[in-house]
Each structure stands twice: as C-alpha cells, then as structure tokens.
Amino acid sequence: MKKYLFLLILIPVFALGQTLKEVGLKDRMGSDFLIGAAVNLGQVTGQEAGADSLLSLHFSSITSENGLKWGPVHPKEGEYRFEYGDAYVAMGEKMGAFVVGHTLVWHQQTPAWVFQNANGQPLNQGDLIARMEDHISTVVGRYKGKIDGWDVVNEAFEDDGSWRKTPWYNITGTEFVKAAFRKAQETDPEAELYYNDYNVWIPEKRKAILEMAKNLRADGIRIDGIGMQGHYRLGSPSLDQIEQAILDIHEAGFQVHVTELDVDVLPRPRNTEGADLNINYAESPEWNPYVASIPPAVEKQLVDRYVALFQLFQKHSDKISRVTFWGLHDGKSWLNNWPVRGRTNYPLIFDREMKLKSGFLEALEKNKPNCLPVILFSFFSPQK
C-alpha cells in the first residue's frame, strides 16, 4: 500500500509577491492610506520618460504641483490656461487615482493684478471676493467630478498663530477664507475641501488653524480636512510633535492629510523650518555640500527618518487619509532651489534615476507581521 507524505511550506506574502511582480508603495500601504505624489507639467504630459510608469506602479493619488495655482492657470484677467489641468485630470483618470487640486487661494504665485483695479489701486473687499469667487467657479467648475479634493486655502497663518498679513487678509480680513470654502462647496458639492499649511506641528499655529476650521463649520461652511505639510528635516520636528498634530486634528473632527512630504538633508544658512518662499539665498558652495552624490551615511539617515515617519503614520492609519510626497523624485524637488538656489538635494524617497532608496520598504516590512499562506507540495514516498 502506498501513502503520500505531504510537506507544508510557509512563504510570506510579501516575498511571494516580489517573485511575481514589483511591489509598489500603494500596494504595500494601500490598507493604511492613499500614497500620493505632486506632479509637474512634464510628468502629466508624458515629456518626462518613465514618470508615468513610476506613478502607476507606486501611487494611488496625485496632487497638482504648480499647474493649478492662480498664476499658471489664470495669469491675466479673463485669460485661463488649462493645458496642464486637462492633462493632469486625464492622467488621474488613467491611473484610477484620487486627484487633488492645489491650490485655489494663496498669497504666493498669485499675480499682482488680482488685488488691483484697472488703475492699479487696491480692490475693495467686495470686488476682491467677487474676483476670487469667479476664479473658483471657473477652475473648480471645469473639473467638477474629476478632481476629488481641493486645497481651498493655503498658508493663511504665521507660525505664532496670527493671521498672515497677505493682500487677501489686508483687504478682506478673514472673509476670504469663508467665501473661498463656501464657493468651492457650491461649485462642486462632491469634492472634499481642505485647508493646507506648513509647520502645523507648532502648537500655536495648529491651535489657530483648528479654531478657524471649527468656526467655518459653526457657520455652516464645509471643511473636510487639514493638510499638514511635511516639509521636514533629518532631525526636526520630533516624532512626538508630529504625532500630537495628528491627534489634535483628528480629535477636532477633521481628516488628517500629510501633504508635501520631503526631508531636507542639506544644511541651511539659518535654522529655517517650513516652506516660506520669501526666504531665499543665493547659490553658495557652503550650503551645497553633496554636488556629486549623497554620502551613504547621510542617505541612511534619510531612509531611517522616512521609516520612522511612516511607522508613525501607520500607527495612526485610522486617522490619516493620505500621505503625499512633494515631488516624484530628487531631480524635480523644489528643495534643489529652496532656501538656497541651485543646490543638489536628495529629499525624496525616489532618487534621480527614479529608483526607490534602498532599505525603506525592507525596514518597514521587518516591523509588520506577515500573513503566511500555505503552499502545498506533495512528495511521493512509498510506505509499507
């Protein structure tokens, strides 16, 4: 009589999957939150070789980097340029991605004419609000049902929690924020609406942002989430500071979005935090130490920082809706020109050759339990 001896071999899902196809970030973290990248004109129009395949493999969300800001999309009164926007939403549809529009109202990259009348004098409050509402109706209306969420207002607060004294604020006070969210909701009731800012880990700034957001809701104006920009450095802010921001936003009843994520590895002329574009220094070798390549020890620090950040994000995956890198790879990062112009920086998780930096996924995998499927193999073994 013959019997069969069966041997059970357990193989981790992740290891098995790697033998079948390359694992993308969106596959690795899809059950936690959306993984996004900000994309530029060359990437959405197919001019940058390899960008579309990298995006399709790794990302479940995209954000318009510059192309839908007021200056590029609405440079002159009565003139709109939608080449970028149309290509951008087409890419999102092709990817099946969650598409974010950035940004409707901001003090930077907004032409001076927006705040002036025909004589070059400052507009009054009513006229400026009307001009802003017309812009929102036109841009949001064109992409109604195609853009899933909008950064409605961007960077309206200083780090100490005071309102930033921009032309928007100087002319309208705080009314521009209410009017912007109200008009965006009216134009596309299905789109999610966010406020977006940097240094949200600073308690005073976060408190002011959340008070503003709660006041909007109290007035019957919808705001769905807070985008906490992740313009971080190797050593700051601390994980505890970032975690407290996540907890406070969630406790206040808003979605948490980690936006504009990058990690600056270069020294700065002063201890500048955040992303204030008014801060800019001329090119200098002193502040550009890694022209040829990033030293292995520094790259390890960068990867370790990203691992720690994503472990924190995964810990709070029940609170975080989306994590978006500010750029697709090192070669296209804005940090090559801020706060010092002309530098060679390495702040993203993909390098200039569009390769994922070594050790990132491996380190995350070590700290996540594997699901072990049973693969059954039969070996013939005659038995008496």
Secondary structure by P-SEA (a helix, b strand, c coil): cbbbbbbbbbbbaaaaaaacccccccccccccbbbbbbbccccccccccaaaaaaaacccbbbbccccccccccccccccccaaaaaaaaaaaaacccccccccccccccccccccccccccccaaaaaaaaaaaaaaaaaaaccccccccccccccccccccccccccccccaaaaaaaaaaaaaacccccccccccccccaaaaaaaaaaaaaaaaacccccbbbbccccccccccaaaaaaaaaaaaaabbbbbbcbbbbbcccccccccccccccccccccccccccccccaaaaaaaaaaaaaaaaaaaaaccccccccccccccccccccccccccccccccccccccccccaaaaaaaaacccbbbbbbbbbbbbcc
